[in-house]
Amino acid sequence: MLCIIIEQLLHKIIKLFYTIISLDIKNIYKSPFPKKNMAKREDYINRLTQYIKNNLKKGYTLESLKWALVSQGHSRMEVAKAIERVESELAQEAPVLQTKPEIVYETEPVQEIKKPWYKRILGL
């Protein structure tokens, strides 16, 4: 009798466990950002990109801007995406060198090492 009750209880626990797992699996495939919020998210990254560009022109480094934004509460992933955009935009704006620079090697003449006075006297 006790075995039957324990077996039924175990079956209910296993059913509940599988239900919980299936709910977690369904939530994995949902996008964290609904499509209607994608435009807001892109606008947010564009504003971060513009902020980073303006402060780079003022002389701040990328690393200092990154940590300043993260410490102000912005997402690290969003800040990283904005930095990638800034780097790609700045790379497109950079001028392309038309000619290769020439490397010129200069050699210095070999100087004779002065002998100590005792070697000069003894002829060593």
RARAFEN-V435651 format. One record per backbone hydrogen bond with DSSP energy under -0.5 kcal/mol. CO is the residue of the C=O (numbers start at 1). NH is the residue of the N-H. E is the energy in kcal/mol with one decimal. If there is no record, write none. Layout:
# RARAFEN-V435651
CO	NH	E
CO	NH	E
This chain:
# RARAFEN-V435651
1	5	-1.7
2	6	-2.3
3	7	-2.4
4	8	-2.2
5	9	-2.3
6	10	-2.4
7	11	-2.0
8	12	-2.1
9	13	-2.1
10	14	-2.5
11	15	-2.3
12	16	-2.3
13	17	-2.4
14	18	-2.4
15	19	-2.0
16	20	-2.2
17	21	-2.3
18	22	-2.4
19	23	-1.8
20	24	-2.0
21	25	-2.3
22	26	-1.9
23	27	-1.9
24	28	-1.3
25	29	-1.0
27	30	-0.7
32	34	-0.6
34	37	-1.3
34	38	-0.5
35	38	-0.9
35	39	-0.5
37	41	-2.3
38	42	-2.5
39	43	-2.2
40	44	-2.3
41	45	-2.3
42	46	-2.4
43	47	-2.2
44	48	-2.1
45	49	-2.6
46	50	-2.4
47	51	-2.3
48	52	-2.5
49	53	-2.5
50	54	-2.4
51	55	-2.0
52	56	-2.1
53	57	-1.9
54	58	-1.0
55	59	-0.6
55	60	-2.2
56	59	-0.9
61	65	-2.1
62	66	-2.7
63	67	-2.2
64	68	-1.9
65	69	-2.4
66	70	-2.2
67	71	-2.3
68	72	-1.2
69	74	-2.1
70	73	-1.4
75	79	-2.4
76	80	-2.5
77	81	-2.2
78	82	-2.2
79	83	-2.4
80	84	-2.3
81	85	-2.2
82	86	-2.3
83	87	-2.7
84	88	-2.4
85	89	-2.6
86	90	-2.7
87	91	-2.0
88	92	-1.6
89	93	-1.5
90	94	-1.1
102	104	-0.6
103	105	-0.5
104	106	-0.5
116	119	-0.7
116	120	-1.7
117	121	-2.0
118	122	-2.1
119	123	-1.2
119	124	-1.8
